[in-house]
Amino acid sequence: MLYDWIKALHILAVISWMAGMLYLPRLMVYHCDAPAGSPQSETFKVMERRLLKAIINPAMGVTWLAGLWLAWQGGWWVAPWFHAKFALVLAMSGFHGFLTARVRDFAEDRNTRSARFYRVANEVPTLLMIAIVILVVVKPF
């Protein structure tokens, strides 16, 4: 029964993490259009920081902790689909780190990337999420 509760917690954390990972690059798209030092830019800085610190970072931590516990309890370590999923979750975590660095760039008015760059970057978590869900639900190998 504990397994099911941890799985529910894991799913809730993943939903929260993905919501933030999909929203943060979209904020950055709009932030690119705001002149540095403008009231709009300062508002985006606050929004980005709060989203990262209050939602995305804690959700990623819970996702990892609950996911590792589930993998251990379920014996998924030996499943080939799990290895692929684990690699994609590592990639998602790396992208999370990339976005964290971009939040820092915006906070220091050092962003050098375009709104188009962030529009394209916004697709990365979507593609990773689709692949991860397929691996978990279908377990193709």
C-alpha positions as CSV (number, residue, x, y, z in Angstrom):
1,M,0.0,0.0,0.0
2,L,2.9,2.4,0.7
3,Y,4.1,1.8,-2.9
4,D,0.8,3.2,-4.3
5,W,1.1,6.3,-2.1
6,I,4.6,6.9,-3.1
7,K,3.6,6.4,-6.8
8,A,0.9,9.0,-6.4
9,L,3.3,11.4,-4.8
10,H,5.8,10.7,-7.6
11,I,3.1,11.5,-10.3
12,L,2.0,14.7,-8.5
13,A,5.7,15.8,-8.3
14,V,6.3,15.0,-12.0
15,I,3.2,17.0,-13.0
16,S,4.4,20.0,-11.0
17,W,7.9,19.7,-12.3
18,M,6.7,19.5,-15.9
19,A,4.3,22.4,-15.5
20,G,7.2,24.6,-14.4
21,M,9.5,23.3,-17.0
22,L,7.0,24.1,-19.7
23,Y,6.2,27.5,-18.3
24,L,9.6,28.8,-17.5
25,P,10.9,29.0,-21.1
26,R,7.7,30.6,-22.1
27,L,8.3,33.4,-19.5
28,M,11.8,33.8,-21.0
29,V,10.3,34.3,-24.4
30,Y,8.4,37.3,-23.1
31,H,11.2,38.4,-21.0
32,C,13.4,38.8,-24.1
33,D,11.1,41.5,-25.3
34,A,11.3,43.5,-22.1
35,P,14.1,46.1,-22.0
36,A,16.7,45.4,-19.2
37,G,15.8,47.4,-16.1
38,S,12.2,48.1,-17.2
39,P,9.4,47.3,-14.8
40,Q,8.3,44.4,-17.0
41,S,11.8,42.9,-16.9
42,E,11.9,43.2,-13.1
43,T,8.5,41.5,-12.9
44,F,9.7,38.7,-15.1
45,K,12.8,38.2,-12.9
46,V,10.6,37.8,-9.8
47,M,8.2,35.4,-11.6
48,E,11.1,33.3,-13.0
49,R,12.9,33.1,-9.6
50,R,9.7,32.2,-7.7
51,L,8.7,29.6,-10.2
52,L,12.1,28.0,-10.0
53,K,12.6,28.2,-6.3
54,A,9.1,27.5,-5.1
55,I,7.8,24.9,-7.6
56,I,10.3,23.5,-10.1
57,N,13.3,22.8,-7.7
58,P,11.2,21.1,-4.9
59,A,9.1,19.2,-7.5
60,M,12.3,17.8,-9.1
61,G,13.6,16.8,-5.7
62,V,10.5,14.9,-4.8
63,T,10.3,13.4,-8.3
64,W,13.8,12.0,-7.9
65,L,13.4,10.8,-4.3
66,A,10.0,9.1,-4.9
67,G,11.2,7.7,-8.3
68,L,14.3,6.2,-6.9
69,W,12.3,4.6,-4.1
70,L,9.8,3.2,-6.5
71,A,12.6,1.8,-8.7
72,W,14.2,0.1,-5.8
73,Q,10.9,-1.3,-4.3
74,G,9.6,-2.4,-7.7
75,G,12.9,-4.0,-8.8
76,W,12.9,-1.9,-11.9
77,W,16.7,-1.5,-11.9
78,V,17.1,-4.5,-14.2
79,A,14.4,-3.5,-16.7
80,P,15.8,-2.2,-20.0
81,W,12.9,0.3,-20.4
82,F,13.9,1.7,-17.0
83,H,17.5,2.3,-18.1
84,A,16.2,4.3,-21.1
85,K,13.7,6.2,-18.8
86,F,16.5,6.9,-16.3
87,A,18.7,8.4,-19.1
88,L,15.8,10.6,-20.2
89,V,15.2,11.8,-16.7
90,L,18.9,12.7,-16.4
91,A,18.5,14.7,-19.6
92,M,15.4,16.4,-18.2
93,S,17.5,17.2,-15.0
94,G,20.3,18.6,-17.2
95,F,17.8,20.8,-19.0
96,H,16.5,21.9,-15.6
97,G,20.1,23.0,-14.8
98,F,20.3,24.8,-18.1
99,L,17.2,26.8,-17.3
100,T,18.5,27.5,-13.8
101,A,21.5,29.1,-15.4
102,R,19.3,31.1,-17.8
103,V,17.3,32.4,-14.8
104,R,20.6,33.6,-13.4
105,D,21.5,35.3,-16.7
106,F,18.2,37.2,-16.8
107,A,18.5,38.2,-13.1
108,E,21.9,39.8,-13.9
109,D,20.6,41.3,-17.2
110,R,23.1,39.1,-19.1
111,N,20.8,37.1,-21.4
112,T,22.2,36.8,-24.9
113,R,19.7,34.4,-26.4
114,S,16.7,35.3,-28.5
115,A,13.0,34.8,-27.9
116,R,13.1,32.3,-30.8
117,F,15.8,30.3,-29.0
118,Y,13.5,30.0,-25.9
119,R,10.5,29.1,-28.1
120,V,12.5,26.1,-29.5
121,A,13.9,25.3,-26.0
122,N,10.3,25.1,-24.8
123,E,9.9,21.9,-26.8
124,V,12.7,20.0,-25.1
125,P,10.8,19.1,-21.9
126,T,7.7,18.2,-24.0
127,L,9.6,15.7,-26.1
128,L,11.4,14.2,-23.1
129,M,8.1,13.9,-21.2
130,I,6.4,12.1,-24.1
131,A,9.3,9.6,-24.4
132,I,9.4,9.0,-20.6
133,V,5.6,8.5,-20.4
134,I,5.7,6.0,-23.3
135,L,8.5,4.1,-21.7
136,V,6.8,3.9,-18.3
137,V,3.3,3.0,-19.6
138,V,4.1,0.8,-22.7
139,K,7.5,-0.7,-21.4
140,P,8.4,-1.4,-25.1
141,F,11.6,-3.4,-24.1
